[in-house]
């Protein structure tokens, strides 16, 4: 595939895809990044697969998640601005956005929208009161009521954390207007191939320009 000519003929279609992707997930990053410690924490030594459901302001984003320490992968139920999957590599400080129907990938910096939202505590957390033990999505969890300072206001959230792994399975505002939830979570070793670029995918955005350095004599 001639990526360069494809970009020229498409009038910057790859740039448009990135804009649509950011718009599609931007509301998620804005809503959760400040509350959940920017969301770009590692998988905290977790290796797992599962389904993640985020609900906020009438928007619902569902993704299959595979995670292994400093890297993870999202397979979206529906395209997010044309992106069907995203591979996040903290070791490279890079995210690869996969456009499967065009066999292209876009390489972009990691931003809050790419987070797993698995922080141990909520940003601005003031108190955490244990309510009790509940079964949630087939997991034994501890239910907490968490109070958070958001500017001058104080807000409450419920959070379910697995007893065995200390994994935040679900966090929801007390008002019920947004939530992030993991379902069908299985803690098991993940193949390293899940976090590599697919074969025969071409890069859809140009490589960053390198600054010229004076030659030494």
C-alpha distance (Angstrom), angle and dihedral (degrees) to the residues before:
residue distance angle dihedral
X1 . . .
X2 3.80 . .
X3 3.76 99.3 .
X4 3.77 94.9 -179.4
X5 3.80 94.7 54.4
X6 3.79 90.3 42.6
X7 3.80 89.7 56.4
X8 3.79 92.0 47.6
X9 3.79 93.7 48.3
X10 3.79 91.4 45.2
X11 3.79 92.7 52.4
X12 3.78 95.0 -126.5
X13 3.80 96.5 -37.9
X14 3.79 92.0 158.7
X15 3.80 90.7 56.4
X16 3.80 88.5 49.6
X17 3.79 90.3 52.3
X18 3.82 91.0 53.7
X19 3.80 90.8 50.0
X20 3.82 91.5 50.0
X21 3.81 91.4 47.1
X22 3.80 92.5 51.7
X23 3.79 90.6 47.6
X24 3.80 91.6 47.7
X25 3.80 94.2 52.4
X26 3.79 100.2 23.2
X27 3.78 93.3 92.8
X28 3.80 88.4 56.8
X29 3.79 93.2 52.8
X30 3.79 93.8 46.5
X31 3.79 93.4 48.9
X32 3.79 99.1 43.6
X33 3.78 108.6 25.2
X34 3.79 97.2 76.4
X35 3.80 93.6 40.9
X36 3.79 98.1 45.5
X37 3.80 99.5 44.4
X38 3.81 94.0 -90.3
X39 3.79 92.4 -56.1
X40 3.80 93.8 -112.7
X41 3.75 95.9 108.0
X42 3.78 117.6 129.4
X43 3.78 122.4 -105.5
X44 3.85 84.9 -91.9
X45 3.81 93.1 -125.7
X46 3.82 89.9 -51.3
X47 3.76 118.0 138.9
X48 3.76 109.5 -168.7
X49 3.76 149.7 131.8
X50 3.77 127.1 -143.4
X51 3.77 148.0 122.6
X52 3.79 120.5 -80.2
X53 3.81 121.9 -157.2
X54 3.79 121.2 -169.7
X55 3.80 120.0 -172.5
X56 3.79 123.7 -175.2
X57 3.78 135.3 149.4
X58 3.79 92.0 -13.9
X59 3.82 93.4 -48.4
X60 3.81 118.8 120.4
X61 3.81 120.3 -169.9
X62 3.80 117.5 -176.1
X63 3.79 123.1 -171.9
X64 3.79 138.9 167.9
X65 3.80 107.2 -125.8
X66 3.79 130.2 -155.4
X67 3.80 115.3 -179.3
X68 3.79 136.7 -177.9
X69 3.81 117.5 175.0
X70 3.83 106.4 -76.3
X71 3.81 97.4 10.5
X72 3.77 136.5 55.9
X73 3.78 142.3 167.2
X74 3.81 133.6 -139.9
X75 3.82 122.6 -157.3
X76 3.79 105.5 -169.1
X77 3.79 121.5 -141.7
X78 3.80 88.7 -140.4
X79 3.82 127.8 18.3
X80 3.79 114.2 -86.3
X81 3.77 104.2 -146.1
X82 3.81 88.9 -30.1
X83 3.83 93.5 -48.2
X84 3.81 114.1 122.8
X85 3.81 98.2 -179.8
X86 3.79 140.8 9.7
X87 3.80 129.5 -157.0
X88 3.80 114.9 -157.9
X89 3.82 117.2 -157.6
X90 3.80 113.7 -175.6
X91 3.79 90.4 179.1
X92 3.82 87.6 63.8
X93 3.82 96.0 31.9
X94 3.79 84.2 -128.7
X95 3.79 140.0 120.6
X96 3.80 122.7 -155.5
X97 3.80 114.9 -151.8
X98 3.79 111.5 -158.1
X99 3.79 122.1 -144.8
X100 3.78 96.3 -170.2
X101 3.81 97.6 -179.7
X102 3.82 90.0 57.5
X103 3.82 96.6 34.7
X104 3.81 89.6 -125.7
X105 3.78 134.3 127.6
X106 3.79 130.1 -158.3
X107 3.80 119.5 -147.1
X108 3.79 112.6 -147.5
X109 3.82 138.2 159.3
X110 3.80 117.7 -90.5
X111 3.81 113.0 -97.6
X112 3.79 134.7 179.0
X113 3.81 92.4 -90.4
X114 3.81 87.9 68.5
X115 3.80 94.6 59.2
X116 3.80 126.1 122.3
X117 3.83 91.4 -144.7
X118 3.79 94.3 -137.0
X119 3.80 99.2 133.7
X120 3.81 114.7 152.1
X121 3.80 91.8 -130.7
X122 3.78 135.8 20.1
X123 3.77 117.1 -107.0
X124 3.79 109.9 -99.1
X125 3.80 91.4 16.9
X126 3.80 111.8 173.0
X127 3.79 102.5 173.8
X128 3.78 141.7 -1.3
X129 3.80 119.7 -157.1
X130 3.78 120.0 -168.5
X131 3.79 110.8 -133.5
X132 3.80 99.5 -179.8
X133 3.78 146.6 -83.0
X134 3.81 123.0 -54.4
X135 3.79 137.5 171.4
X136 3.79 110.2 -121.3
X137 3.79 125.6 177.1
X138 3.79 90.7 -17.0
X139 3.81 93.8 -51.0
X140 3.80 130.2 109.5
X141 3.80 105.7 -122.7
X142 3.77 142.1 176.4
X143 3.79 113.9 -128.0
X144 3.81 117.5 -141.9
X145 3.78 134.0 -174.5
X146 3.79 106.7 -143.5
X147 3.80 125.9 -163.2
X148 3.78 116.5 -154.9
X149 3.80 133.1 -172.9
X150 3.80 110.6 -129.9
X151 3.76 105.7 179.3
X152 3.78 108.0 -57.6
X153 3.80 92.0 -21.4
X154 3.78 131.2 83.5
X155 3.78 120.5 -142.1
X156 3.78 134.0 -173.8
X157 3.77 130.3 -135.8
X158 3.78 136.8 179.5
X159 3.79 118.4 -133.8
X160 3.79 129.4 -174.4
X161 3.83 114.2 -155.6
X162 3.80 122.7 -174.6
X163 3.79 113.7 -111.8
X164 3.80 96.5 -138.4
X165 3.81 104.1 38.9
X166 3.83 101.7 22.9
X167 3.79 87.9 -127.6
X168 3.85 116.3 159.8
X169 3.78 98.3 -125.8
X170 3.79 96.7 176.8
X171 3.80 138.0 5.9
X172 3.80 120.6 -174.6
X173 3.77 134.4 170.8
X174 3.80 113.9 -112.3
X175 3.80 87.6 -121.6
X176 3.81 89.1 55.7
X177 3.80 94.6 -130.0
X178 3.80 94.7 125.9
X179 3.79 141.2 13.0
X180 3.78 144.6 168.9
X181 3.80 116.5 -147.7
X182 3.80 137.6 176.0
X183 3.81 119.7 -150.4
X184 3.80 133.9 -176.9
X185 3.80 90.4 18.7
X186 3.81 115.3 -179.2
X187 3.79 119.1 -175.7
X188 3.78 103.5 -146.2
X189 3.79 140.1 124.3
X190 3.80 114.4 -73.1
X191 3.79 124.1 -144.9
X192 3.80 113.4 -109.7
X193 3.80 88.2 -136.2
X194 3.81 89.2 71.0
X195 3.79 88.6 71.4
X196 3.80 99.5 47.5
X197 3.79 127.4 89.8
X198 3.81 113.7 -92.3
X199 3.78 115.9 -106.1
X200 3.79 118.5 -98.6
X201 3.80 94.0 21.7
X202 3.81 115.2 134.0
X203 3.77 125.5 -147.2
X204 3.79 110.4 -103.2
X205 3.80 100.0 -165.1
X206 3.80 127.2 52.9
X207 3.78 123.1 -98.1
X208 3.82 113.0 -101.2
X209 3.78 113.5 -95.9
X210 3.78 115.6 -107.3
X211 3.76 119.3 -133.3
X212 3.77 113.5 -115.5
X213 3.79 113.6 -110.8
X214 3.80 123.6 -156.6
X215 3.77 113.6 -107.5
X216 3.79 116.1 -114.0
X217 3.76 119.7 -123.8
